[in-house]
Amino acid sequence: MKNFKWEGVMPAITTQFDRSGDLALEAFLNNLNEQQKAGVHGIILGGTLGEASTLTESEKNLLLEATLQQVAGKIPVIVNIAEQSTTEAVRLAQQAESRGANGLMLLPPMRYKATDDETVAYFVSVAEAVSLPIMIYNNPVDYKIEVTLDMFDALSKYDNINAVKESTRDVTNITRMINRFGDRFSLLCGVDTIAMECLLMGANGWVAGLVDAFPVETVAIYTYCKAGEWEKARTLFRWFLPLLELDISPQLVQNIKMCEIATGMGTGYVRKPRLSLTGVAHAHVEKIIRDSLATRPTNLDYKKYL
C-alpha cells in the first residue's frame, strides 16, 4: 500500500500499558478497532502520543506487527521516525519498510537544533534510503526547528517526500504551502484546535490526538467538512473544542489517556518519566471530560456522506 493517499483522519495512536508499565496489547488493539469502526483513514505509530521515547525497539516492532495484522491492508500504517542521528534514522526507516510499514512520519533531528541545510540533508538521507512515502512533521513550537518554504522547495525534488504534518499553529501556512507548491504536498493539520480551520483552507487531512478517545466525533468533523456540511461541522467542533485543547499541553498524553478511560478506550496508564495527573491538574481535566460527556452529541450522521 505504497500508493495510498495522505488524506483523512490519521490518529496518532496511544500505546496502552498496564499497571506495571508493561504493554497492554489487548487494550491497544481494542482502541485500534474502535478507530477502524469509526472510519479513520490511517494509523500513525510511535509519535509523542504513542510515548515512543519510552518504548524499546522490540516493543515498537511488536506494535507494528500487531497493527498490520489487525488492519489487514484496509488502511495505511505509518511509523514515526524521531532520532538524534542520521544513521539511526536511516536504519529505523529501513527496518520499518522491511517489516511492512506503509509510510513514514519524519521529524527533524532530535535534541540538536540543526541548521536549515543540515535538516534538509537529514530528511534527504532518509528519503534516499527507502521507497516508502514520507510525511515531514513541521512543528517548530515543540521541536524548535521550522521547515521553511525554501526547505520544502529543496525537498520537493524527492518523489517519496509527499506530505506534511502542519503543526506550526499558523493556519495561514496552509495557504502559503498551496500558493507555493499547489498540490505537490498533501497537507495534514497536526494541531487539534485548528483542524477545522485548516480543512476549510484546503488541508487534505488531520493527524489527530483526541481521536484516540473520540474517534466518531473526529471522523464526523472531517467528513462534514469535506461534504460542505459546514454548519454540522461547526456545531460539533464547538462542542469538541474544550477537549481538543487538552492536546496543546505538555501533558497531552496524560490528558488524552484520562479521556480514554472515560470513553472505555484505554487503561489510562502512562510510562515513566510521565506520571498520571493528580490534584488541581487532574480535577481540571476531569471537569472538562465530565462536562463534555454530559452534552456529547448523539446519532451523528456522517457515514451517509462516505
C-alpha positions as CSV (number, residue, x, y, z in Angstrom):
1,M,0.0,0.0,0.0
2,K,2.7,2.5,-1.0
3,N,0.4,4.5,-3.2
4,F,-2.2,5.4,-0.6
5,K,-3.4,9.0,-0.3
6,W,-2.3,11.2,2.5
7,E,-5.7,12.3,3.5
8,G,-8.5,12.0,6.1
9,V,-8.2,11.4,9.8
10,M,-5.0,9.6,10.9
11,P,-4.8,9.0,14.6
12,A,-1.5,9.4,16.4
13,I,-2.5,6.4,18.4
14,T,-1.6,6.0,22.0
15,T,0.3,3.0,23.4
16,Q,-1.5,1.2,26.2
17,F,0.2,0.0,29.3
18,D,-0.9,-2.0,32.4
19,R,-0.4,-1.0,36.0
20,S,3.1,-2.4,36.0
21,G,4.2,-0.4,32.9
22,D,4.2,-3.3,30.5
23,L,2.5,-3.2,27.1
24,A,-1.2,-3.9,27.3
25,L,-1.6,-5.2,23.8
26,E,-5.3,-6.2,24.1
27,A,-6.2,-2.7,25.2
28,F,-4.2,-1.2,22.3
29,L,-6.0,-3.4,19.8
30,N,-9.3,-2.5,21.3
31,N,-8.6,1.2,20.7
32,L,-7.4,0.4,17.2
33,N,-10.6,-1.5,16.5
34,E,-12.7,1.5,17.6
35,Q,-10.7,3.7,15.3
36,Q,-11.4,1.5,12.4
37,K,-15.1,1.2,13.2
38,A,-15.3,5.0,13.2
39,G,-13.7,5.1,9.7
40,V,-10.3,6.6,10.2
41,H,-8.1,6.7,7.1
42,G,-4.7,5.6,8.5
43,I,-2.8,4.9,11.8
44,I,0.4,6.6,13.0
45,L,2.5,4.6,15.4
46,G,5.2,5.8,17.7
47,G,4.5,9.5,17.9
48,T,4.5,11.6,21.0
49,L,1.1,10.3,22.0
50,G,2.5,6.8,21.5
51,E,5.2,7.5,24.1
52,A,7.7,6.3,21.6
53,S,10.7,7.7,23.5
54,T,9.9,5.2,26.3
55,L,9.4,2.1,24.1
56,T,12.1,-0.4,23.3
57,E,12.8,-1.4,19.7
58,S,11.3,-4.8,20.2
59,E,8.1,-3.2,21.6
60,K,7.8,-0.9,18.6
61,N,8.2,-3.9,16.3
62,L,5.5,-5.8,18.2
63,L,3.1,-2.8,17.9
64,L,3.8,-2.5,14.2
65,E,3.3,-6.3,13.6
66,A,0.0,-6.3,15.7
67,T,-1.3,-3.2,13.9
68,L,-0.5,-4.5,10.4
69,Q,-2.2,-7.8,11.3
70,Q,-5.4,-6.1,12.6
71,V,-5.8,-3.5,9.8
72,A,-5.2,-6.2,7.2
73,G,-4.3,-3.7,4.5
74,K,-7.5,-1.7,4.8
75,I,-5.8,1.5,5.9
76,P,-2.1,2.5,5.8
77,V,0.1,2.1,8.9
78,I,2.6,4.9,9.3
79,V,5.7,4.7,11.5
80,N,7.2,7.8,13.2
81,I,10.9,8.3,12.9
82,A,12.3,10.7,15.5
83,E,16.0,10.2,16.1
84,Q,19.1,12.0,17.1
85,S,21.4,10.8,14.4
86,T,21.0,10.4,10.7
87,T,22.5,6.9,10.7
88,E,19.9,5.7,13.3
89,A,17.0,7.4,11.5
90,V,18.0,5.7,8.2
91,R,18.4,2.3,10.0
92,L,15.0,2.5,11.6
93,A,13.3,3.7,8.4
94,Q,14.7,0.8,6.5
95,Q,13.6,-1.6,9.3
96,A,10.1,-0.2,9.2
97,E,10.0,-0.7,5.5
98,S,11.2,-4.2,5.7
99,R,8.6,-5.0,8.4
100,G,5.7,-3.9,6.3
101,A,5.1,-0.3,7.3
102,N,3.2,1.7,4.6
103,G,4.8,5.1,5.2
104,L,6.9,7.2,7.5
105,M,6.3,10.3,9.5
106,L,9.7,12.0,9.8
107,L,10.8,14.6,12.4
108,P,13.9,16.8,12.2
109,P,16.9,15.7,14.2
110,M,16.1,15.4,17.9
111,R,18.0,17.5,20.6
112,Y,20.4,19.2,18.2
113,K,19.0,22.4,16.7
114,A,20.1,21.7,13.1
115,T,20.6,24.4,10.5
116,D,18.3,24.5,7.5
117,D,20.9,22.8,5.4
118,E,21.5,20.1,8.0
119,T,17.8,19.5,8.4
120,V,17.2,19.1,4.7
121,A,20.3,16.8,4.4
122,Y,18.8,14.7,7.3
123,F,15.5,14.3,5.5
124,V,17.1,13.6,2.2
125,S,19.3,10.8,3.7
126,V,16.2,9.0,4.9
127,A,14.2,9.6,1.7
128,E,17.0,8.2,-0.4
129,A,17.4,5.1,1.8
130,V,13.7,3.9,1.5
131,S,11.0,3.8,-1.1
132,L,8.2,4.5,1.4
133,P,6.1,7.6,1.2
134,I,7.2,10.2,3.8
135,M,5.3,12.9,5.7
136,I,7.5,15.6,7.1
137,Y,6.5,16.7,10.6
138,N,6.8,20.5,10.8
139,N,6.5,21.5,14.4
140,P,8.7,24.4,15.4
141,V,6.7,25.1,18.6
142,D,7.7,21.8,20.2
143,Y,10.8,20.8,18.3
144,K,12.4,24.2,17.7
145,I,13.1,23.6,14.0
146,E,10.9,25.1,11.4
147,V,10.8,23.6,7.9
148,T,10.5,26.7,5.8
149,L,9.0,27.1,2.3
150,D,12.5,27.2,0.8
151,M,13.4,24.0,2.6
152,F,10.3,22.3,1.2
153,D,11.3,23.6,-2.2
154,A,14.5,21.6,-1.8
155,L,12.7,18.6,-0.6
156,S,10.1,18.7,-3.4
157,K,12.7,17.1,-5.7
158,Y,12.3,13.8,-3.9
159,D,9.3,12.0,-5.1
160,N,8.7,10.0,-1.9
161,I,8.5,13.1,0.3
162,N,4.9,13.9,-0.4
163,A,3.1,15.0,2.7
164,V,3.4,17.5,5.6
165,K,2.1,17.3,9.1
166,E,1.5,21.0,9.5
167,S,1.9,21.9,13.2
168,T,3.3,25.5,13.1
169,R,-0.1,26.5,14.6
170,D,-0.4,29.1,11.9
171,V,-3.5,28.4,9.8
172,T,-2.2,30.7,7.1
173,N,0.7,28.4,6.5
174,I,-1.8,26.1,4.7
175,T,-2.4,28.8,2.1
176,R,1.3,29.6,1.8
177,M,2.1,26.0,1.1
178,I,-0.7,25.7,-1.5
179,N,0.3,29.1,-3.1
180,R,3.9,27.9,-3.4
181,F,3.5,24.3,-4.3
182,G,0.0,23.7,-5.4
183,D,-0.9,20.0,-4.8
184,R,2.8,18.8,-4.7
185,F,2.4,18.1,-0.9
186,S,-0.6,16.7,0.9
187,L,-1.2,18.9,4.0
188,L,-2.5,17.3,7.2
189,C,-3.2,19.5,10.2
190,G,-1.3,18.3,13.3
191,V,-3.0,20.6,15.9
192,D,-6.4,19.6,17.1
193,T,-7.7,23.0,18.0
194,I,-7.3,24.4,14.5
195,A,-8.2,21.4,12.4
196,M,-11.5,22.7,11.1
197,E,-9.9,25.9,10.0
198,C,-7.1,24.1,8.2
199,L,-9.6,21.9,6.4
200,L,-11.6,24.9,5.3
201,M,-8.4,26.4,3.9
202,G,-7.6,23.3,1.9
203,A,-5.8,20.8,4.2
204,N,-6.1,17.2,3.0
205,G,-6.4,15.6,6.4
206,W,-5.9,15.7,10.2
207,V,-3.3,13.9,12.2
208,A,-5.4,13.8,15.3
209,G,-4.9,13.4,19.1
210,L,-8.3,13.4,20.8
211,V,-9.5,10.9,18.2
212,D,-7.9,8.3,20.5
213,A,-10.8,8.8,22.8
214,F,-13.4,10.3,20.4
215,P,-12.9,8.7,17.0
216,V,-16.5,9.1,15.8
217,E,-16.6,12.8,16.5
218,T,-13.3,13.4,14.9
219,V,-14.1,11.5,11.7
220,A,-17.5,13.2,11.6
221,I,-16.0,16.7,11.6
222,Y,-13.6,15.7,8.8
223,T,-16.4,14.1,6.8
224,Y,-18.8,17.1,7.3
225,C,-16.1,19.5,6.2
226,K,-15.3,17.5,3.0
227,A,-19.0,17.2,2.3
228,G,-19.5,21.0,2.7
229,E,-21.8,20.5,5.7
230,W,-20.2,23.4,7.5
231,E,-22.9,24.1,10.0
232,K,-22.9,20.4,11.2
233,A,-19.1,20.6,11.4
234,R,-19.1,23.9,13.3
235,T,-21.7,22.8,15.8
236,L,-19.7,19.6,16.5
237,F,-16.4,21.4,16.6
238,R,-17.7,23.9,19.1
239,W,-18.7,21.1,21.4
240,F,-15.4,19.4,20.9
241,L,-13.1,22.4,21.5
242,P,-12.6,22.1,25.3
243,L,-11.5,18.6,24.8
244,L,-9.3,19.4,21.8
245,E,-7.5,22.0,23.9
246,L,-6.2,19.1,26.0
247,D,-4.0,18.3,23.0
248,I,-1.9,21.5,23.2
249,S,-0.4,20.8,26.6
250,P,2.9,19.3,27.7
251,Q,0.7,16.8,29.5
252,L,-1.3,15.9,26.4
253,V,-0.6,12.2,26.8
254,Q,-1.9,12.1,30.4
255,N,-4.9,14.3,29.3
256,I,-5.9,12.1,26.4
257,K,-5.4,8.9,28.4
258,M,-7.8,10.3,31.0
259,C,-10.3,10.8,28.2
260,E,-9.7,7.2,27.0
261,I,-10.7,5.9,30.4
262,A,-13.9,7.9,30.3
263,T,-14.9,6.5,26.9
264,G,-13.7,3.0,27.6
265,M,-10.9,3.1,25.1
266,G,-7.7,2.8,27.2
267,T,-6.1,1.8,30.5
268,G,-5.1,5.3,31.5
269,Y,-1.6,4.3,32.5
270,V,1.5,6.2,31.2
271,R,5.1,5.1,31.3
272,K,7.7,7.0,33.4
273,P,9.0,9.6,33.4
274,R,5.4,10.7,32.8
275,L,3.2,10.4,35.8
276,S,-0.6,10.4,36.0
277,L,-2.2,13.7,36.8
278,T,-3.1,14.5,40.3
279,G,-4.5,17.4,42.3
280,V,-5.6,20.5,40.5
281,A,-4.4,19.3,37.1
282,H,-6.4,16.1,37.4
283,A,-9.5,17.9,38.6
284,H,-9.3,20.4,35.7
285,V,-9.2,17.7,33.1
286,E,-11.8,15.6,34.8
287,K,-14.2,18.5,34.8
288,I,-13.7,19.1,31.1
289,I,-14.4,15.5,30.4
290,R,-17.4,15.3,32.6
291,D,-19.0,18.5,31.2
292,S,-18.3,17.3,27.6
293,L,-19.8,13.9,28.1
294,A,-22.9,15.4,29.6
295,T,-23.6,17.2,26.3
296,R,-22.0,14.7,23.9
297,P,-23.7,14.7,20.6
298,T,-25.5,11.5,19.6
299,N,-26.6,9.9,16.3
300,L,-24.1,11.7,14.2
301,D,-25.0,11.0,10.5
302,Y,-21.6,11.5,8.9
303,K,-21.5,8.0,7.4
304,K,-24.1,8.9,4.9
305,Y,-21.6,11.1,3.2
306,L,-19.0,8.4,2.8
